[in-house]
Structures are given as C-alpha cells and as structure tokens.
Amino acid sequence: MSAESPTAEGETLRLSVPEMDCPTCAGKVEASLDRLDGVYELDPRPASGTLVVRYDPDRVTVADVRERIEGAGYRVVREESVTLSVPSMDCPDCAGNVEAAVDDVEGVLEYDTRPAAGTAVVEYDTEATSREAVVAAVEGAGYEVVSEDEASDSPHDVWTSPRALKTWAGALALALGIAFEWVVPGLNAELFAVAGREIGVDWLLYAFAVVVAGQEIVRGGYYSARNRNLDIDFLMTAGIVGAVAVNLPFEAATLAVLYSVAELLERFSMDRARSSLRELMELSPDTATVRRDTGSSSTPPAEGEPGAGTEVVVPVEDVAVGETVLVRPGEKVPLDGVVREGSSAVDESPITGESVPAEKAVGDEVYAGSIVAEGYLEVETTALAGESTLSQVIQMVEDAESNRSEREQFVDRFADYYTPLVVVGAVLTVAVPTLLGEPFLEWFTRGLTLLVIACPCAFVISTPVTVVSGITSAARNGVLIKGGDRLEAMGGVEAVAFDKTGTLTTGELGVTDVVPLNGNDETDVLTCARAAESRSEHPIASAIVAHAEERGVPDRAVTAFEAIPGKGVRADVDGRTHYAGSPSLFSDLGFDLEHAHARTDGGRGGTTATPSPSQSTDLDDAVEECEHGTYYDLVNEVLPRLQNEGKTAVLVGTEDELEGVVAIADTVRPEAAWMVSRLHELGIDRIAMVTGDNERTARVIADRVGIDEVHAEVLPEQKVEVVERLREEYDGVAMVGDGVNDAPALATATVGVAMGAAGTDTALETADVALMADDLTRLPYLFDLSRRATGVIRQNVWSSLAVKAVLAVGAPLGLVSVIHAIVIGDMGMSLTVTGNAMRLANVTPATFGDEVEADAEATPPAERDVAAESA
C-alpha cells in the first residue's frame, strides 16, 4: 500500500490487491466499494493488481476501504521493497541460490537478483513477513548480507579475507604434499593404515588442503543441494567428495585449492567491475552545510557570506526542499538546487560528462555531485537526497542490469540445457567404460574432469559483466543507458533521425549577420537596434540585445517606446525616432527598399556574427553599381538570400534613412557537422532530420551539417510515421530529440535518445538513452561504445563456448585433466571475459575542439594558406 496523497477533493490511496487479476475481480471490488459513503472515485487496474481510490478522509478511513475489499474476498497487501547488499553473490549460480531461498519465504511478492552489482531487490508483504525474515533466508542460503559501508570495501580486501587465508593454507599444504610424494619420496613415511589404505605424510597434507580450502565449497554445495540447484558449488562438492571417497586425495586437493583460487579471482574481478558503480555512488557527499535560523543565535554571519542564521552540518538525508546549503571552494554540491548567492565555475562532469566547468551565478541550476571550483555558493535545494539527478542516474544504472539483452537471455537458456547435459555425460563417462571392464579410477578421473567442465560460469557472466562495465563507463561520461537491451540495440542501429530545434540547433535565437548601410558601421547599427529593442519582450529583441551586450555595444537613452504588433518597434533614441522591424514596416514608412537610401558608400559592409563560413552571407551578387554610387538590392537579393538561409531579417533605421540589417536565426550547434561526419565514419547508413519547422529553413540547416534526408513541417504523429518508415528499411533506428516534445517518436524508434536530460525527470524516464548535457559529441561516443560492447559480448560468449566445447570433447579422451578444466575452463575464461569487458572503461568521448585543432595541424602550411585566402 502506498502513502496517501492529498488531491483537490479528498485524498488518493493506492492499494496492492494481487488477487484482483481479471475484469470480473475488478468488478467485484468496485461493487463492494461503491456502497461505501465517502468514496469519490475508483480506478481498478487488474493488469498490475493495484487499486487507486479517491476518498474523503473525514467520512471514510483507510481501514474501512481495506475491510470492504477483503469483504469482497481479496487480500490487500502492504508492499515494501528492500535492496540487500550481497557481495558474495557474484555469479548467476549464486543468484539462483538466493532466488530459491527468497522464493520460499511466505509473503515475498517479487525479487530481482543482480550479481554484477552484488545486490538483491526484494518486494514483500509487510503483513506476511519482514525484512529480517528475507535477510535470514538469504543468509540461510550461505550468502552474507552486509551494510553499504561493508559492501564498499576495496577489491584488494579479497586477498586478505578469511576465505583467502584458508585458500593460501590449503595451497601450501598441497605444495608440501606434492613435494613429499614426488620430490622427496624418501621422507614420505607411511604413518598408519585405515580400511586397508596406507596413510602417508602426503595423504595427510592433501586431506588438510581439502578440509581447509574446500570448506567454503562444500558449504556452498550443501546449500545448493538443499535448494535443488545444479550449480558450480554442487558440482565441485560432488567432485571433491567423490575423489576422496575413491582415494584420489591429490585430485580432491587440487580441485579444492584451484577452484577456491578461481573463486577469489572471480570475486576480485567482479569487485573491480562493481567499483565503477561505487564511484558513481561516492560522487554525492554524505553531509551538507545548511544555514538554519534557530531563533536564538546571535552569531553574525562570517565576513563575505551574506544571510543570517547558524551554520550546521547535517546528513544530506535531513535537508528539506527549500533550505539553503552553503558550498565553499573545492566542495561538492550536496543536493540539486538553484544558486541564490555567489558565483563560481562548477565542474559538472560527474553528471553531464562535460569536462569544461560551467559558470554558475544567481538563478542557475546546480546538480548534486558537481564540484565548486573557486567561488562560494548559497544554493536553495529543489530536491531531496534520494530524488536528485545524480540519485536517479545511480538508480537507473543499478536497475539497468535487470533489462537483459537478447544474447544474455540466449546464454541463460543455453546454460539450462548445457549443464545437465554435461553432467549426464560425466556420469556416462564413468559408468559405461567401467561396466565394460575398464579401470574405474582412470575413468572416474575423466568423469570428474567433465563434471568441472559442466560449470557454465565463464560464458554466463560474459554478458552481464560487459553490460555493467559499458553502462557505468557511459554514465561517467554523461550518457545514461537504461539497460543491456538498449546497449545491444544501439550497437545495431543503422539509421538515425534527429529533431532540429534544440538538437541540431541550440534552440535559442542568435544574431548571425549585421549589414551596415549608408555610412554606418556595425557598432552604429547594433547601438540603434539594441536601444530600440531593449524594452521589447520578443525573443528576437532579446537575441539582438544579448548580442550587442556580448560585443560591448553601449546602451543609449530610450523614450517613447512603442511596440507595433506584427511588424516591430518604434522608440526615441537620444531624441531621434528609430525603427526596428520587418521590411513591411519600412515599406509602410515610404521606403523604396530596392534602391532608395541603401547606399553603401563604396563598401559592402557585410559582417558575420558567427565565424562559421557556412553561416556567412555572400553579398557580392547583391551589389549594384549606379551613377549615384554602390547600392544593395535589398528586396531582390539581400532579404531573399537571408530568408533562404533560414534567417529572419530585422531592418534598423529612422524615418529618413536605413541604417542596416540584422539577421536572426536559431544557431546551428558548432559540433553538429562534425558529429554527423563521425556517425557516417562509424557506419551509420542514413541520417535524417524530422522537424516541424518550415522546409526552407530545414533544408539550409541540413545542407550545413550533412544530413542525408529532410522531413519538414511535420506534426508529432507524422514524426512517428517517418520513424516507422525508416524501421521498415533499416534494422535499427535511433531517434534523437528533447525527450518531451518528441516522446512518441522516441518511443517508436528502436532506441530513443534524449538530449540535455540533466535535471529533466521526463527525459530521464521516457528515453532509452539520455545524454545528460546538450553535447552532440556524446552521440558518436555512444555509438562507438555500443558497438564495441556488442563486439565484446560476442567475443566473450563465443570464446567461452568454444573453450568449453574443446575441453568437453577432450576430457573423455583423457586429453584434459582436472587442472586444465579449472585453470583454463573456469578460472582462465572467467578472468578473460571479465578483463575483456573492463576494456570498455577505457573508451572515452572524442573532443570536438581537439579534433578540429588536430586536423588543422595535420594540414600542410600551403593548404592552410589557400584555405585562409578562400575564407
């Protein structure tokens, strides 16, 4: 049962009714509650077994609602979810043991084991069981449940753990036994005989190795047998006990020691994979410095720190929304919030992956886990500790393991058949030759070897460890991938569709060109334009004012401001009336825009606000030489050319004279063309733009960045149709948008990618992949990482299967020993697939600026000179 929440009328209650699993059941529950006075609205959801009730708390209680539901014959469950840290659960076999134990606990509703993360998420009915009972079940299966602090130990602690010490003792005993048996057999005295068997020093040493090193193995095998789980611990236990029973102490000791070493190595490797996730968790500080007004403190605030109240250091969990936290140089922001005092450069790379610190001032958002560089900030919190952007990222990375890829599901299905089949083969390897009169001990040893090979650990962990490595590596670089299935799907994408506004463009208007006229220069034009537009609230006016401020253009006194709807503005600047607006505004003023008052005084005067040559306006064809001087043909050349480039032209002038033209456009991201080029290099066959903007503007931007096809002036539902057509032609299609307006198309694509998702709950929830920053350079990184991950998964799975197959064929023929089976088939392959997966942590995004500089340095000086002259 969820907590109650107030609404406009009464309160809302969400109840879990798992037995309400059909429309008939829902009808019975509704009929029972309809007769209860005070219930406003019922929303039964049999598919999920939940019931939403809106009721008046003054007229009916929760107990009344529960009583009516139970009176209809349906049990109301009080659900609670607990996440247990089980570090020793580091393989699928271990997870199977834990699942079998938890499944036997009455009241457990659902569970999700995640061996790559070492956690188990269990949902249970609080009225039927408790957290303690769940923990007891897990520990009863032989797996210790530890606190978060204990779970964060260094991977190197594996080598000093109690099991490691026992393993080293067993290894020493095994080595001494070998020495007494083979190196100095003369010292290997026969001590006594048991049941006709002669017991020497070597036998005792081997037995000691089995008892010490095999203790944990046999213990695990016992729990596996109790849970009826045919896993590696059970198989190894059977092998060890069987070898001792038939007087093969060397084989038993070798099996116990080598397998225990393999387990330690696997634990170490898995801890290294888990450490990448722990690094994410450690990004957020545990405490926060909060300014709280206690009402009794007379201590003045420290010098240079505005505000009042007492500074207290509290756990981040105790900080409420709306409180003020203080963050000093070098400290981490403890919670998401808005800056209320101070300014500083803030390193947001833990959240967005952006390596360049972002300048933050009053009114700007900051995220938990980001680091304040040199300034001092007072931040008003906007989210609780568990609801911050960083917390959501960590939770989604943890949950990603539950979204299993197709290859992972294939491996699991294969293992279900592989292990029993090989076990049967091991039994037949011993039984058949023995019945035919062959030596029992020889064929028992071969069967024992095949029993070891029956463990599918290496290829079962090959996929999840790769998924965890890839997803956590991506998260550290500002890319949130929501599961192994998405990671694998992204690796198979052949076509990409982009939204335009806010994706390929910045989504913000900016000045692209300034064309001075009639003896004015660029500063003159911007000065008058800024003054005239300074009091307007139109986005175009804001873009002009912002650009003028960036260029250091001085402000001037403005009076008699007037907005002219649909055309522009009029204002007196230093006592003279100026206009800024559309060409039709100046036509109404009586201007002949083709020739009159557009004289350049012998110079073209065109300037470009954006340095990219692709955004400049070539005005050569617009100049006309006349007997009265040189003129711009504004109507037939300049204005149409600006419009063809997707720009809006704003004319600036007085009642008597045109002073210039300012061009405005939604600016293309500087890295967009580079990004499209890199995607083509990475093997993306088709790149499309899907936008609601007009065809002309869309074509211009598509040509600039290298888009293959354009779909313009489309509605959201038409974007879905475009994505569906692409999916018919290509195996995998990714849609890149803002995660909100493009939600239908994102959902339709094979993989939906949301731009700039940091701090945006909707984008984090709806997209398959979220780029935490507005950084298109992360897209090539995403495709590169996904394809490498897909390749690593393929390498791990097939190499593991190939090695197991070779060993399985060689064991009955006597070509493979127990040592080969453990060292190569189990320990060797487990280390190999884990190490191969960890290589994904080294994949980093290419830096757009660095690559541009590198290309420039690689260009011969002569070619650079030609390029400069052309520009």
Order of alpha helices (4+ residues) and beta strands (2+ residues): beta-beta-alpha-beta-beta-alpha-beta-alpha-beta-beta-alpha-alpha-alpha-beta-beta-alpha-alpha-alpha-alpha-beta-beta-beta-beta-beta-alpha-beta-beta-beta-beta-alpha-alpha-alpha-alpha-beta-alpha-beta-beta-alpha-alpha-beta-beta-beta-alpha-beta-beta-beta-alpha-beta-beta-alpha-beta-alpha-beta-alpha-beta-alpha-beta-alpha-beta-alpha-alpha-alpha-alpha
